[in-house]
Amino acid sequence: MYNFTDKPNRLNTHSIKWVETEANPELLPLWIADMDFKVLPEIKEAIKSFADYDVYGYSYAPDSLYQAIINWEEKEHGYKISKDDITFIDGVVPGISIAIQACTEVGDAIIINSPVYHPFARTIKLNERKLVANSLLEHDGRFEIDFESLEQDIVKNDVKLYILCSPHNPGGRVWSKEELVKIGQLCKKYGVILLADEIHQDLVLFGNTHHSINTVNPDFSDFTVVLTAATKTFNIAGTKNSFAIIENQELRERFRAIQLRNNQSEISTIGYIATEVAYNNGLEWLKELKVVLEDNINYLIEYFKVNAPKLKVMEPQGTYLLWLDFTEYGLDDSELDRLLKEDAKVELNQGIDFGPEGIGHARLNVATPLEIIKEAGKRIAGSLAKINNI
């Protein structure tokens, strides 16, 4: 029903993802996490209707938007929330900054699981907090949390805030209910505020199930901040609207007070509109998108098994991101980046940006038409075949 085969022309549209291709037309951008698919048609029509208003002044979130979010969270994730629990913010990363400032003091320790989405570490450091990076374990081709090490790091560093990426970026891991219970229990035991970045919650694949942290134990809502959005799911990041779900009133008031102090309370009107339309009209589009993403992932995994056997691909349970391990090719990070950009002419995220565990790795975005995925796989495998130590 929906078109996931045509490639929209994003050149000269001020696209961050495609800016380097404007100067280097052969370069395939498969890095930053937005999609090269046409947006849900109803979103496009709603924005066109907005353009006809003739006045683009300040706006507020209508009750219908709150209800769309409430309905989506309950129907898709079994998470029952109220209007009061929702606080709009212009992005998940700004929300992380607000939570850090609201829940910790300068010098306090904040823990993350590494490798992980690189703005986590950057934001902690920029806010003059102590970064504690707890390394994930790789077992049976997926990331797992070393809970003994995690607890030791929390205690040793007197951690005040835990930033959890759920589902995980870049590994595509969808944490199990049992793992989330352990995380929540540790936070409760040691008085740690838990900040859950759940922006990929709707992009769970291959029969896996996302559990929002507060659905595994309602008691966890006493000390949790959940950040999420429709933006990643429906490819509307440029509309700039995300939201925090904070059930604890005292925690919510602290969050909103810092948001006001930073003058981050105003949201794009288009963001309000696009989010509401996405949640009210986008379910069938999302179902079709997931099939496309699974097909793209399966294609690359099988292609690399045959044509680049030393390249290890972490099979994701969610997201549209592939974590690629090039370490057996014996390249340092600068050599790997040069090989991919200059020889294969593909632009991926450098693994080292996600933490020291990412040395010799890269992250590939599969949210693009299959013909591009096929070309990217061919280019990467062809470049790797030239390495003498293959």
N, C-alpha and C positions, 0 to 999 in steps of 0.2 A: 504493500500500500504506500509506503514512504520510500523516498529516493535516497539510498545510501551508496549509490554507485557513481553519480556525477561528482566531479571535483570542483567545488566553487573556486573561482579565481580570486585569491586573496592578495595578490600582488598589488602594491600601491594603494592599499587600504589601511595603512598604518598598523598592520598586524605585527606584533612583536615576534610571533612565531616565524613569519615569512620575511622579515626585514633583511636578513642576510642573503636570501634568495634573490631579492631585488637587485643586488650587486653581483650575484653569482648565480645565474639562471639554472645551472646544472644541479645546484645543491637541493637535496630533499630534506625539508625540516620535519623531524620526527622527535621533537624534544618537549617544549613547554606544553603543559597539560590543558590544551583545548583541542577541539575536534574539527576536522576538515569535512564536516557534513552539514548539509542545509538544516537550518533550525526548524523546529516544529512550525508548520504553516500557520497555526492559530496565533502563535507568538508574533510572527511577522505581521499578520493582519491587525493585531491589537496595537502594535507600535505604529503602523500606518494610520490607524484611527486616532491615536494620540497626536500624531503630527498635524491632524486637522483641527486640533483644539485652538490653534493660533496664539495661545498664551501658555508659556512654559514656566510658571512660577513655582513657589514652594508647594509641596504636597504632603499629605499624611497617609498613613496606612489605613485603608478601609477595613471595616469588620469582615468583609468578604474575603480579604487576604488572610487575616488571622484564621478564619474558618477553613480556608483551603489548606493551610499548613496543618491545622489540628486534624483535619480529615486524613491528610496524606500520612502523617506520622502514625495515626492509629491503624489505618487500613494496610499500609505497607510495612510497618515495623512494630505494630502492636504496642505503640507508645502513646499513652493517654496523657495529654497535656491540656492546659488551659491558656486562654489569651494572656493572662497575667504572667505566665512563664516565659513568654516570647519577648525578646528584645532585638530589634533590627539593628544591623551594623553593615557598613559598606563592604566588608570582606572578612573571611575567616582569619587571615593573618592580622589585620587590625584588631580583630577580636582577641587574638592571642596576646597582643600587646596590652590591651585593656585588662585582660585577666591577670597578666603578670603584675601590672601596676596595682590592681585592686587586691590581690591575694598575697603579695609578698612585699618585702622591703629590699632596698639596695643591699647587696651582699648576700641575700638569702640563696639557698641552693635550690635549683630546679632540675629535675631529672627527665631524660628522654631515652628512648630505645634507639640505638644507632646500629645500622644506617637508617636515616629517616629524612623526610622532607626538610630540605636545608634551611628554610626560614625559621624553623624551630630554634636551632642553635644560634642563628644570627640575631634573632629577636631577644633571646635571653641575654646575650652579650651586650647588645646595644642598650638594654635596660639595666646594665651594670649588676646583673645577678650572676651567681656562680653556676656554671654549666656542669652537670653531672651526666655523662654519656654512658649508659649501661648497654653493653654490646649484646645484640641478638645472636642466638646460635642458629646455625644452618644445619638442619637435620632432615634427611629424606627429601631433600630438594625444596625445603620451605623454611621460613624463619620461625623460630620459637623463642619464647622468653625464658631466660635462666632465672627462675624465681628466687633461688637461694642467693644468687649474686645481686639480684634486684633489691631484696630485703637488706642485704649487707650495705649496699650503696645508700639506701634510704637512711639507715640508722647512722652510718659512719659520717654522712654529710649533713645530718639533720635537715633533710629535704622538706621543703614547704609546699612544693607544687610538682605534680607529675603531669607532663603533657603526653598524651597517648594519641597515636595516629591509628584510627580504627574506621574502616579497613586501612591496612598499612600501605604507605607509599614510601619507597618504591617497590616493595616486594610483593604487593598484591595479596598479602595474607589477610584473611577474614578470621579474626580471633573467635575462638569457640566460646560458648557460654561459660564453660568451666574456667577457661583462662581469664575471662573478664571478672568472674566472681573472685578469683584469687587476687587480681589487681585491686578490686574494690575493697576486699578484706584487708589488704596491706595498707591501703590509704586510710581506712577507718582505724586500724590498729595504731598507726603512728601519727594521726592527725594531719594527713597530707590532703590538700585540695587536689582534686582530679579534674583536669581539663581534657576533654575528649574531642579531638578533631574528627568529625564524622562526615566530612564533606563528600566522601565516596560511598556513602551508605546505600545509595540506590543502584550502584554499579557493581553488584555482587553477581558472580557468574557461576556456571557449571553446577548448578543445584545447591550452592552454598547459601547460608542464611546469615545476614547481618543482625546482630543483637545490639541495640542501643544500650549503653552502659546502665541506664536506670531501669531497663526492663528486666535485667537479670536479678536485681534485688532493689526494691523500692527504697530501702534505707539509704542506698548510695546517693540518692538525690539530695541528701543533707549536705554533701560536700562536693558536688559535681557541677561543672559548667560544660554543656554540650554545645559545640559550634558546628553548624551545618548550613546547607544552602541548596537551592535548585540549580545553581550556576554550573557546577561541574557536570551534573546529570544531563542538563538540557543545552549545554554549550552556549550559555548566556553570561559568561564571566564579565564581559564588558558592560553589562547593565548594572553592576555594582550593588548587589543586595545579598546579604547573608543574614543569619540570625543566631542568637544565643538562646538556648533553652536552660533556664535556671529556676528550679522549683523552690529552692531555699530563699526565703524572702530577704534575710540579712545579706546573703551572698549576692543576690540580685541587686539590691540597693547599692552595695559597694561597687559592683560592676557598672551600674548606670551612673553613679557619681563620678567615676573616672572617665567614662565616656563623655559626660557633660563637660568635665574639666578640660578634656582634649578637643572639645567642639566637634565630636564625631557622631552627632545625633541625627544629622540630615542624610536622607537616603534619596537616591535618584528616583524620580517618578517612573522612569522606564523600568527600573529595577523592581519596583512594587508591581507594576503591570505584568512584566514578563514572568515573575515568580508565581503570581496568582494564576495566570493562564496555563503555565507549565503544569502546576499541580492539579488543576481542574480538567485539563484536556490532554495531558501528555503520556498517559499510561501505555496506550497501545504503541505510540512512537518509541517509548523506552523498551518495550518488549522486543520490538523489531531491532532496535539498536543493539541489544544484548546478543542477539543471534549473530549479527554482523561482527561484533567484537570477538565473540568466541571463535568464529570461523577464521578471523585474522590471526588470532593467537595460535590456534591449532595449525594453521598453515605455516607460520614462521617456525614453530617448534619442530614440526616434521621436516621442513626444508633444511634447517640448520643441522638436524641430526644426520642427514645424508651429506650435505654439502659443506658443513663446517663442524665436524664432529668434536673438535676440542672446545667449541664455544658452548658453555653451559647456560641454559635458559631456565630461570626459576618459573615454574608454572604457576601463574597467578590464580587465586580463588576469586578475585575481584579487581576492580579498576580497569583501565585500558592501558596499563603500563607494564612493560616487560623489563625485568632486571637481568642484564646480560653479564656473564662472567667470562672475561677474555684472558684470565690469568695464565692459562696454559700456553698462551702464545708468546709469553716472555717479553711483553712490551711494558715500558713504564708508561705513566699516565700521559705524558706529553707525546710520546710516540703513538700511543693508542688514539689520542685525539687527532693527531696529524693524519694517521691512517684513515680514520673514519671521514674526516672533513675533506682532506685533499685528495685522497686516492679513491675511496668509496663514494665520496661526495654525498654523505648523509650527515645530518646534524642531530646528534643525540645529546642527552644530558650526561656530563662527566660524572662517573660514580663517586669520585673523591669528594664532590660537593656535598654528598649525603653523609659524610663521616669517613674516618680512616678505614672502616671496613669496606668502603667502596673503591679502594685502590684496585686498578685493573678491571673495573666494571663500567657499565654505562646503562642508562635508562632509555628505553625506546617506547614511543607513543604509537599504539596501533590504531588509534581512532581516525582512520583515513580510508578512502576506498581501497579495495583489495588490489587493484592494479598497482597502486603505489607501494603497498606492502610487498608485493611480488618483486617489484623493481628494487626496493631497498634490500630485501633478502639476497637477491642476486648480486648486488653491488658489494654488500658486506662480505658474503662468502667468497666472492672473487678476489677481494683485497686480501683476505686472510690466507687464501691459497698461495699468494705470492711470498709469504713469510718463509724463510729458509728452514726454520725449525719445526715446520708443520709435520 
